[in-house]
Amino acid sequence: MEILLILTAGALNVACFFIGAKVGQTVAKGEKIEMPSVNLTQAARGRIDRKKAKKTQDRYNTIMRNIDNYDGTSNGQEDVPR
């Protein structure tokens, strides 16, 4: 357990070093540093849209598999999700 804690702390230290180096180089070049803006409603809508698209794609994939597996009987047919 202690080894995992040591490795995690070490990885975080290295990550913080690289982030600090990147920010330092950006400041040295004279570029402006901007904080990323997070729009929660837009992120939630995007997530909902991706879930709907995945459901639709899964439905179409099931239909296509059913067409490929059709041999005149109902053997090998899957239920199409709604």
N, C-alpha and C positions, 0 to 999 in steps of 0.2 A: 504494500500500500504506500509506503514511504517513497519507494522508487517512482511510482506513478506521480506522486505529488512533486517530486524533484524534477522529473521530466516535463511536467506541465508548467511548472514555474520557469524552467529554463526556456521552454518554447515561447512563453509569453514575454520573457525578457528579450529574446531575439526579435520577436515581432515588434515590440515597442521600439527597439533600436532602429529597425528598418523604417518604421513609420516616422520616427523623429528625424532620421537622415533625409528622407524624402521631403519632409516639411522644411528642413534646414536648407536643402538645395533650392527649393522653390523660393524661399525668402532671399537667398543669396543672388538668385537670378533677377530679383525684383518683380516677380509675378505676384498677383493678388491671390490670397488664400481664401477660398469660399467654403463654407460649411454646406454639406448637401441638404437640400430641403426635402422633407418627407411629408407627403400628402396622404394621410391615412385613408381618406375616402377613395381616392384614386387607386391606391394599392388594394383596398378591399374589393373595388369593382373589378380590377384586373384579375384578382384571384377568383372571383365568382365567374367571370367570363372564361377563364382558363378551365375551371371545373366543368362548366357547361359544354365547352368545346370538347373536352376529354370524354364526357358522357356521350355526346353525339358521335364522336369518332369511334368509341367502343361499340355503339349501336350499329354503325355502318360496317365495322369490321366483323361483327357477329353475323350480320346479314350476308356479307360476302363469303364468310366461311360456310354458312348454310347453303349458299348457291353452289360453292365448290364441292361440298359433300353430298349434294343431292343425287340419289340414284333411283328415284322412283318410289322410295319408301321413306319413312320418318327416321330411319336409322342414321345416327351421326348428326342429327339436327340439334341445335342448341336453342334455348329460349332467348328471344330478343328482349334485352332490358328496356324498360319503359322510362 
